[in-house]
């Protein structure tokens, strides 16, 4: 560590206080989505969440979230639909866009919970997305829960119009430990 790093040390101090302070339990994490389809609502999920969560209920503004999931983990329970979602250019095209990611720019207190303000990157398109969430602490860990919606057209997912709903709702449940 150089003197220059210490002088410009707010990032250093923040990293000492918060770096890696929450370890995500990827196996128990839930990244679920739903979208209206031609025959009812389609439900699915992603697995293998990778995240760096730095968060304190006492000082949410000092926190940050950086998270990603491999697009190829999408699953709806129907093999042909999964194949289309993964492989077709109009859907996720995972060969070209292997990762879906989110990076917060700031976290703030909001009502009875918090809000991560950041950018979601999907199919190479980055758009601002706010994720309202709650945090429930328990000894040695806790659970983050959030829910937000995005517009398919904003990320070039699917064909404009058509029989698939315009909004995709994402539900998150992320258990963490120290």
C-alpha positions as CSV (number, residue, x, y, z in Angstrom):
1,X,0.0,0.0,0.0
2,X,1.5,3.3,-1.0
3,X,1.0,6.7,0.6
4,X,-0.9,7.8,-2.5
5,X,-3.3,5.0,-2.0
6,X,-3.8,5.9,1.6
7,X,-4.4,9.6,0.8
8,X,-7.0,8.7,-1.8
9,X,-8.1,6.2,0.8
10,X,-11.9,6.5,1.0
11,X,-12.1,3.5,-1.3
12,X,-9.4,1.8,0.8
13,X,-11.2,2.5,4.1
14,X,-14.5,1.4,2.5
15,X,-12.9,-1.8,1.3
16,X,-11.5,-2.5,4.8
17,X,-15.0,-2.1,6.3
18,X,-17.1,-3.7,3.7
19,X,-14.9,-5.8,1.2
20,X,-16.4,-9.2,0.8
21,X,-18.5,-8.6,3.9
22,X,-21.3,-10.8,2.6
23,X,-20.7,-14.2,0.9
24,X,-23.5,-15.3,-1.3
25,X,-24.9,-18.8,-0.9
26,X,-25.2,-19.4,-4.7
27,X,-26.9,-22.8,-4.3
28,X,-29.7,-21.4,-2.2
29,X,-30.0,-18.1,-4.1
30,X,-33.1,-17.7,-6.2
31,X,-33.3,-15.7,-9.4
32,X,-36.8,-16.2,-10.7
33,X,-38.5,-14.5,-13.5
34,X,-42.0,-14.4,-15.0
35,X,-43.5,-13.0,-18.2
36,X,-46.9,-13.3,-19.7
37,X,-47.0,-15.8,-22.5
38,X,-49.5,-16.8,-25.1
39,X,-50.9,-19.6,-22.9
40,X,-50.5,-18.0,-19.4
41,X,-47.6,-16.7,-17.4
42,X,-44.2,-18.3,-18.1
43,X,-42.0,-18.8,-15.0
44,X,-38.3,-19.6,-15.0
45,X,-35.1,-19.1,-13.1
46,X,-31.3,-18.7,-13.4
47,X,-28.7,-20.4,-11.2
48,X,-25.1,-19.9,-10.3
49,X,-25.2,-16.3,-8.9
50,X,-21.8,-14.7,-8.5
51,X,-21.9,-11.5,-6.4
52,X,-19.8,-9.1,-4.4
53,X,-22.2,-7.6,-1.9
54,X,-20.9,-4.9,0.5
55,X,-23.7,-3.7,2.7
56,X,-24.4,-2.3,6.2
57,X,-27.9,-1.4,7.5
58,X,-26.3,1.4,9.4
59,X,-24.7,3.0,6.4
60,X,-26.3,1.7,3.1
61,X,-24.7,4.5,1.1
62,X,-21.3,3.0,1.7
63,X,-22.4,-0.3,0.1
64,X,-22.3,-1.7,-3.4
65,X,-23.5,-4.7,-5.4
66,X,-21.8,-6.3,-8.3
67,X,-23.6,-9.5,-9.5
68,X,-23.7,-11.8,-12.5
69,X,-25.2,-15.0,-13.7
70,X,-24.5,-17.1,-16.8
71,X,-27.3,-16.7,-19.3
72,X,-27.0,-20.4,-20.3
73,X,-28.4,-21.3,-16.9
74,X,-31.9,-20.1,-17.8
75,X,-34.6,-22.7,-17.2
76,X,-38.3,-22.8,-17.6
77,X,-38.9,-26.5,-17.1
78,X,-39.5,-27.0,-20.8
79,X,-36.6,-28.2,-22.9
80,X,-37.5,-26.8,-26.3
81,X,-38.3,-23.4,-24.7
82,X,-35.0,-23.4,-22.8
83,X,-33.1,-24.3,-26.1
84,X,-34.8,-21.4,-27.9
85,X,-34.1,-18.9,-25.1
86,X,-30.4,-19.9,-25.0
87,X,-29.7,-20.3,-28.7
88,X,-31.9,-18.0,-30.7
89,X,-30.6,-14.5,-31.5
90,X,-34.0,-12.9,-30.8
91,X,-33.9,-14.3,-27.2
92,X,-30.7,-14.6,-25.0
93,X,-28.2,-15.7,-27.7
94,X,-25.9,-17.1,-24.9
95,X,-23.0,-17.9,-27.3
96,X,-22.8,-14.1,-28.1
97,X,-23.9,-12.8,-24.7
98,X,-22.9,-15.3,-22.1
99,X,-23.4,-13.1,-19.0
100,X,-26.2,-11.1,-17.4
101,X,-24.8,-8.6,-14.9
102,X,-25.8,-5.8,-12.5
103,X,-23.6,-3.1,-10.9
104,X,-24.9,-0.6,-8.4
105,X,-23.9,3.0,-8.5
106,X,-25.3,3.6,-5.1
107,X,-27.5,2.1,-2.4
108,X,-30.0,4.2,-0.4
109,X,-32.6,3.8,2.3
110,X,-36.1,3.6,0.8
111,X,-39.3,3.2,2.8
112,X,-39.2,0.0,4.8
113,X,-36.2,-1.2,2.9
114,X,-33.4,-0.1,0.5
115,X,-32.9,0.6,-3.1
116,X,-29.9,-0.3,-5.3
117,X,-29.5,2.2,-8.1
118,X,-27.4,0.8,-11.0
119,X,-27.2,-0.7,-14.4
120,X,-28.4,-4.1,-15.7
121,X,-26.5,-5.4,-18.7
122,X,-28.4,-8.0,-20.8
123,X,-27.5,-9.0,-24.4
124,X,-24.8,-6.3,-24.5
125,X,-27.3,-3.5,-23.6
126,X,-26.9,-1.6,-20.3
127,X,-29.8,0.3,-18.9
128,X,-30.4,2.0,-15.5
129,X,-32.4,-0.3,-13.2
130,X,-33.4,0.4,-9.6
131,X,-33.8,-2.7,-7.4
132,X,-35.9,-2.2,-4.3
133,X,-34.9,-4.7,-1.6
134,X,-35.1,-5.7,2.0
135,X,-32.4,-7.2,4.2
136,X,-33.2,-9.5,7.1
137,X,-30.3,-10.2,9.3
138,X,-29.8,-13.3,11.4
139,X,-26.8,-14.5,13.4
140,X,-23.8,-14.7,11.1
141,X,-25.8,-13.9,7.9
142,X,-29.0,-12.7,6.4
143,X,-31.3,-12.7,3.4
144,X,-31.6,-10.0,0.7
145,X,-35.0,-10.0,-1.2
146,X,-35.8,-7.8,-4.1
147,X,-38.2,-7.5,-7.0
148,X,-38.1,-5.4,-10.1
149,X,-39.3,-5.4,-13.7
150,X,-37.7,-4.6,-17.1
151,X,-39.1,-4.1,-20.6
152,X,-38.1,-6.8,-23.0
153,X,-37.7,-4.3,-25.9
154,X,-35.2,-2.3,-23.9
155,X,-32.8,-5.3,-24.1
156,X,-33.8,-6.6,-27.5
157,X,-35.2,-9.8,-25.9
158,X,-37.8,-11.4,-28.2
159,X,-39.6,-9.8,-31.0
160,X,-41.4,-6.5,-30.5
161,X,-45.1,-7.0,-29.9
162,X,-46.2,-10.5,-30.4
163,X,-47.8,-12.8,-27.9
164,X,-45.1,-12.5,-25.2
165,X,-45.7,-9.8,-22.6
166,X,-43.6,-6.7,-22.7
167,X,-42.5,-6.8,-19.0
168,X,-40.3,-9.3,-17.3
169,X,-40.6,-9.4,-13.6
170,X,-37.5,-10.6,-11.6
171,X,-37.7,-11.9,-8.0
172,X,-34.5,-12.3,-6.0
173,X,-33.8,-14.1,-2.8
174,X,-30.1,-14.1,-1.9
175,X,-29.0,-15.7,1.4
176,X,-25.6,-14.5,2.6
177,X,-23.2,-15.1,5.4
178,X,-20.2,-13.4,6.9
